[in-house]
Structure formats: structure tokens, C-alpha cells
């Protein structure tokens, strides 16, 4: 399973758990490589959220709080189930 978060991060499952992946350029091709591993999806999502806030350019508490809101919205959009219901009449 691969859960795209944005163009720089995705969470994927593997035999033993979950991993956060980032794209790397190798020989002109983009390859997704794991950067950290987790035993649960919840831990992977929480860690990625913390990482995105830490790596932001926020310099003040107000900016950090706004960044937390932005990261939360990004994760919520990426991980929310999307269903399309079609009704035959």
C-alpha cells in the first residue's frame, strides 16, 4: 500500500510495518526511498506530521501554529477515504 501525502513524502506498508518515503534522483530517474520505519500507521503519520512542522520555516510561535494547521490539513486530505457512490436508476 502506498499513501501519497505530497510530492515529497509518502507512507507505504511493507512486510513488517510502515515507512515514510521520500523521492531521490538516481541516474535521471526518481526513486522513492524509505527514510524511517514504524510498527503502526498511526506512528508513521504522527512522526511525519512532527517532521513537517520541524522542517518548516516558522520563526515565531504564531507561524508555528499556522504551520501545524497546514500540516494537519495536508495529512487529513491525503489520508481521508474517498468514496464515489453511483446509483443505477
Buried (B, 14 or more C-beta within 10 A) or exposed (E): EEBEBEEEBBBBEEEEEBBBBEBEEEEEEEEBEEEBBBEEBEBBBEBBBEBBBEEBEBEEEEEBEEBBEBBEEBBEEBEEEEEEEEEEE
